[in-house]
Amino acid sequence: MAFVQGSEPGSGSLARVPSGGLVIGAIASVQFGAAIAATLFSRVGPGGAVLLRLASASIVLGALWRPRVRDRSGRQLRLAFLFGAILAGMNLTFYEALDRIPLGIAVAVEFVGPLTVAVLGSRRRLDLVWIVLAAAGIVALTRGRAHGLDALGLLYALLAGALWGCYIVVNARIGRAFEGASGLTLAMWVAALIAVPFGIADAGGHLLHAHSLLLGAAVGVLSSAIPYSFELEALRRIAQHVFGVLMSLEPAVAALAGFVVLGQSLSARALLGITLVIVASAGAARGARAAPVAVQ
């Protein structure tokens, strides 16, 4: 992955990759990164894994872009701070959910955020069908015995979903307000700083163990640096509703990553629930109308 420092939006090697390919690559990267992060929980806890993820991603992005804070307007800095707070909250709540429920289920429940963004972008009566399908999927996921599924894990997944919806909207604004990935880099620095107290509380000195640092770096690259950069570039070129259709594959990829990396098998009921969420999200996003996004 090569970036050109100071390049204009849409330039560089990522500009030559089809938008759909960028989104699919981001999905695979972030979900397998999340599965690897789950293997860290026994050592550093969810908070420690988040801190390692965000810190390593901040280092990678900072080395590539080296944004200059003093060259930014107050509005740009406020936007970057907002995006950073969203990134920190989204990661912390999602990892807390992942510590309690299987990856495929956590992502499917979390997908309420992107689904809401897609539905709000549309005014069709057909959207009621997608809402009903999504609700049926969530019910299928949350009923019955599902590998230690608990209420707190579901609550964290729902909170992560709400923040994910905010992430999609604000990410598009970041891409238009900053050149390249400089805005993302500033936001990642903010997110890493916010995660520090949570990471220390969960992990303490275990954060500095070689094994934790190595896996944390891998998670940071796979779950943050690569997918966020890919999505940032993709959102410059495609409408938010098209992005939402492609992202509807995320629960399925998450279930696959959970099975391959963590050995998490899912019941027929859970697989049905994930399928319903995917269909609902794709249908709602396909019918959404992209609204102009103001740049601040």
C-alpha positions as CSV (number, residue, x, y, z in Angstrom):
1,M,0.0,0.0,0.0
2,A,1.7,3.2,-1.2
3,F,0.6,6.8,-0.5
4,V,1.9,10.0,-1.8
5,Q,2.2,12.6,0.9
6,G,0.4,15.8,0.1
7,S,-1.5,14.3,-2.9
8,E,-4.9,15.5,-3.9
9,P,-8.0,13.4,-3.2
10,G,-8.3,10.4,-5.6
11,S,-4.6,10.4,-6.5
12,G,-2.0,7.7,-5.7
13,S,-2.1,4.0,-6.1
14,L,-5.5,3.5,-4.4
15,A,-7.1,5.7,-7.1
16,R,-6.4,3.0,-9.7
17,V,-8.3,0.3,-7.7
18,P,-12.0,-0.1,-8.5
19,S,-14.2,1.3,-5.7
20,G,-15.9,-2.0,-5.2
21,G,-12.6,-3.8,-4.8
22,L,-11.6,-1.3,-2.1
23,V,-14.7,-1.9,-0.1
24,I,-14.5,-5.7,-0.4
25,G,-10.8,-5.5,0.6
26,A,-11.6,-3.4,3.6
27,I,-14.3,-5.8,4.7
28,A,-12.0,-8.8,4.6
29,S,-9.2,-6.9,6.3
30,V,-11.2,-5.6,9.2
31,Q,-13.0,-8.8,10.0
32,F,-10.0,-11.0,10.0
33,G,-8.2,-8.4,12.0
34,A,-11.1,-8.4,14.5
35,A,-10.8,-12.2,14.8
36,I,-7.1,-11.9,15.5
37,A,-7.8,-9.2,18.1
38,A,-10.1,-11.6,19.9
39,T,-7.2,-13.9,20.5
40,L,-5.6,-11.0,22.5
41,F,-8.4,-10.6,25.0
42,S,-7.1,-13.2,27.4
43,R,-3.8,-11.2,27.7
44,V,-4.8,-7.5,27.5
45,G,-8.6,-7.5,27.5
46,P,-10.8,-5.6,25.0
47,G,-9.5,-2.2,26.1
48,G,-5.9,-3.2,25.7
49,A,-6.6,-4.7,22.3
50,V,-8.3,-1.5,21.2
51,L,-5.4,0.6,22.4
52,L,-2.8,-1.6,20.6
53,R,-4.9,-1.5,17.5
54,L,-5.4,2.3,17.4
55,A,-1.9,3.1,18.5
56,S,-0.3,0.9,15.8
57,A,-2.6,2.3,13.2
58,S,-1.7,5.8,14.3
59,I,2.0,5.1,13.9
60,V,1.5,3.6,10.4
61,L,-0.7,6.4,9.2
62,G,1.4,9.1,10.8
63,A,4.6,7.8,9.1
64,L,2.8,7.8,5.7
65,W,1.0,11.1,5.9
66,R,2.7,13.3,8.6
67,P,-0.2,15.8,8.8
68,R,0.6,19.3,10.1
69,V,-1.8,20.3,12.8
70,R,-1.0,24.0,12.7
71,D,-1.9,24.2,9.0
72,R,-5.5,23.2,9.7
73,S,-8.5,25.4,10.3
74,G,-10.5,25.2,13.4
75,R,-13.4,23.6,11.6
76,Q,-11.1,20.9,10.2
77,L,-9.6,20.2,13.6
78,R,-13.1,19.9,15.2
79,L,-14.2,17.5,12.5
80,A,-11.0,15.4,13.0
81,F,-11.6,15.4,16.8
82,L,-15.3,14.3,16.3
83,F,-14.2,11.5,13.9
84,G,-11.5,10.4,16.4
85,A,-14.1,10.2,19.2
86,I,-16.4,8.2,17.0
87,L,-13.5,5.8,16.1
88,A,-12.6,5.3,19.7
89,G,-16.1,4.7,20.9
90,M,-16.9,2.4,18.0
91,N,-13.8,0.2,18.6
92,L,-14.3,0.1,22.4
93,T,-17.9,-0.9,22.3
94,F,-17.4,-3.4,19.5
95,Y,-14.5,-5.2,21.2
96,E,-16.5,-5.4,24.4
97,A,-19.3,-7.0,22.4
98,L,-16.8,-9.4,20.7
99,D,-15.5,-10.4,24.2
100,R,-19.0,-11.7,25.0
101,I,-20.7,-12.9,21.8
102,P,-19.5,-14.5,18.5
103,L,-17.9,-12.3,15.8
104,G,-20.6,-13.1,13.2
105,I,-23.4,-12.3,15.5
106,A,-21.7,-9.1,16.9
107,V,-21.3,-7.7,13.4
108,A,-24.8,-8.6,12.3
109,V,-26.3,-6.8,15.3
110,E,-23.9,-3.9,14.9
111,F,-25.1,-3.6,11.3
112,V,-28.2,-1.7,12.6
113,G,-26.0,1.4,12.2
114,P,-25.3,1.2,8.5
115,L,-28.9,0.0,7.9
116,T,-30.2,3.1,9.6
117,V,-28.1,5.3,7.5
118,A,-29.4,3.6,4.4
119,V,-33.0,3.8,5.4
120,L,-32.8,7.4,6.3
121,G,-31.4,8.1,2.8
122,S,-34.6,6.7,1.2
123,R,-38.2,7.6,1.2
124,R,-39.8,4.5,-0.3
125,R,-42.5,2.4,1.3
126,L,-40.4,-0.7,0.4
127,D,-38.1,0.3,3.2
128,L,-40.6,-1.0,5.7
129,V,-39.9,-4.5,4.3
130,W,-36.2,-4.1,5.0
131,I,-36.9,-2.9,8.5
132,V,-39.1,-5.9,9.1
133,L,-36.4,-8.3,7.7
134,A,-33.7,-6.7,9.8
135,A,-35.8,-7.0,12.9
136,A,-36.6,-10.6,12.1
137,G,-32.9,-11.3,11.7
138,I,-32.0,-9.7,15.0
139,V,-34.7,-11.7,16.7
140,A,-33.4,-14.9,15.2
141,L,-29.9,-14.0,16.4
142,T,-30.9,-13.2,19.9
143,R,-33.3,-16.0,20.7
144,G,-32.3,-19.5,21.7
145,R,-28.9,-20.7,22.9
146,A,-26.2,-19.1,20.9
147,H,-22.7,-19.7,22.3
148,G,-23.0,-17.7,25.5
149,L,-24.9,-14.8,23.9
150,D,-25.7,-12.3,26.7
151,A,-27.6,-9.1,27.0
152,L,-24.6,-6.9,27.7
153,G,-22.8,-8.1,24.6
154,L,-25.9,-7.3,22.6
155,L,-26.1,-3.8,24.1
156,Y,-22.4,-3.2,23.3
157,A,-23.0,-4.4,19.7
158,L,-26.0,-2.0,19.3
159,L,-23.9,0.9,20.6
160,A,-21.2,0.0,18.2
161,G,-23.8,0.0,15.4
162,A,-25.0,3.5,16.3
163,L,-21.4,4.7,16.2
164,W,-20.8,2.9,12.9
165,G,-23.7,4.8,11.4
166,C,-22.1,8.0,12.5
167,Y,-18.7,6.8,11.2
168,I,-20.1,6.4,7.7
169,V,-21.5,9.9,7.6
170,V,-18.5,11.7,9.2
171,N,-16.0,9.6,7.2
172,A,-17.5,11.0,3.9
173,R,-17.1,14.5,5.3
174,I,-13.5,13.8,6.3
175,G,-12.7,12.6,2.8
176,R,-13.9,15.9,1.4
177,A,-12.4,18.2,4.0
178,F,-8.9,16.8,3.9
179,E,-6.4,15.8,1.3
180,G,-5.4,12.1,1.1
181,A,-5.6,10.4,4.5
182,S,-4.4,13.3,6.6
183,G,-7.8,13.8,8.2
184,L,-8.0,10.1,9.0
185,T,-4.5,10.2,10.5
186,L,-5.4,13.2,12.8
187,A,-8.6,11.4,13.9
188,M,-6.7,8.2,14.6
189,W,-4.3,10.1,16.9
190,V,-7.3,11.4,18.8
191,A,-8.9,7.9,19.0
192,A,-5.6,6.4,20.3
193,L,-5.3,9.0,23.1
194,I,-9.0,8.4,24.1
195,A,-8.3,4.7,24.3
196,V,-5.2,5.0,26.6
197,P,-7.0,4.9,30.0
198,F,-9.2,2.0,28.9
199,G,-6.2,0.1,27.6
200,I,-4.2,0.6,30.8
201,A,-7.1,-0.3,33.0
202,D,-7.6,-3.6,31.2
203,A,-4.0,-4.6,30.4
204,G,-1.6,-2.7,32.6
205,G,2.0,-3.9,32.0
206,H,0.8,-6.7,29.6
207,L,0.5,-4.1,26.9
208,L,4.3,-4.0,26.6
209,H,4.8,-7.8,26.2
210,A,6.4,-8.7,22.8
211,H,3.6,-11.0,21.9
212,S,0.9,-8.4,22.6
213,L,2.8,-5.7,20.7
214,L,3.3,-8.0,17.7
215,L,-0.3,-9.1,17.4
216,G,-1.5,-5.6,18.3
217,A,0.5,-4.2,15.4
218,A,-1.0,-6.8,13.0
219,V,-4.5,-5.9,14.2
220,G,-3.9,-2.2,13.8
221,V,-2.8,-2.6,10.2
222,L,-5.6,-5.1,9.3
223,S,-8.4,-3.6,11.2
224,S,-7.7,0.2,11.0
225,A,-4.9,1.4,8.7
226,I,-5.9,-0.7,5.6
227,P,-9.7,-0.7,5.8
228,Y,-10.2,2.9,6.9
229,S,-7.9,4.1,4.1
230,F,-9.6,1.9,1.6
231,E,-13.1,3.1,2.7
232,L,-12.0,6.7,2.8
233,E,-10.9,6.5,-0.9
234,A,-14.0,4.5,-1.9
235,L,-16.4,7.1,-0.3
236,R,-14.8,9.8,-2.4
237,R,-16.0,8.1,-5.6
238,I,-19.2,6.2,-4.8
239,A,-22.5,7.3,-3.2
240,Q,-23.1,6.3,0.4
241,H,-26.0,4.0,-0.6
242,V,-23.8,2.0,-3.0
243,F,-21.2,1.8,-0.2
244,G,-23.9,0.4,2.1
245,V,-24.9,-2.3,-0.4
246,L,-21.3,-3.5,-0.6
247,M,-20.9,-3.3,3.2
248,S,-23.9,-5.6,3.7
249,L,-21.5,-8.5,3.0
250,E,-19.7,-7.7,6.3
251,P,-21.7,-10.0,8.6
252,A,-21.1,-13.0,6.3
253,V,-17.4,-12.2,6.2
254,A,-17.3,-11.8,9.9
255,A,-19.0,-15.2,10.4
256,L,-16.3,-16.7,8.1
257,A,-13.5,-15.1,10.0
258,G,-14.9,-16.2,13.3
259,F,-15.1,-19.8,12.1
260,V,-11.6,-19.8,10.4
261,V,-9.6,-18.0,13.1
262,L,-11.6,-18.6,16.3
263,G,-13.4,-21.8,15.6
264,Q,-16.8,-20.2,16.2
265,S,-19.5,-22.3,14.5
266,L,-23.0,-20.8,14.3
267,S,-26.4,-22.5,14.5
268,A,-28.8,-22.7,11.7
269,R,-30.9,-20.0,13.5
270,A,-27.9,-17.7,13.7
271,L,-27.0,-18.2,10.1
272,L,-30.6,-17.4,9.1
273,G,-30.5,-14.2,11.2
274,I,-27.3,-13.1,9.6
275,T,-28.7,-13.8,6.1
276,L,-31.8,-11.7,6.9
277,V,-29.7,-8.8,8.1
278,I,-27.6,-8.9,5.0
279,V,-30.6,-9.0,2.7
280,A,-32.3,-6.1,4.6
281,S,-29.1,-4.0,4.6
282,A,-28.5,-4.6,0.9
283,G,-32.1,-3.8,-0.1
284,A,-32.3,-0.7,2.0
285,A,-28.9,0.6,0.8
286,R,-29.8,-0.1,-2.8
287,G,-32.9,2.1,-2.6
288,A,-31.3,4.9,-0.6
289,R,-30.8,8.3,-2.2
290,A,-27.5,9.8,-1.5
291,A,-27.8,13.3,0.0
292,P,-25.2,16.0,-0.4
293,V,-22.8,16.1,2.5
294,A,-21.7,19.5,3.7
295,V,-18.0,20.0,4.2
296,Q,-17.1,21.9,7.4
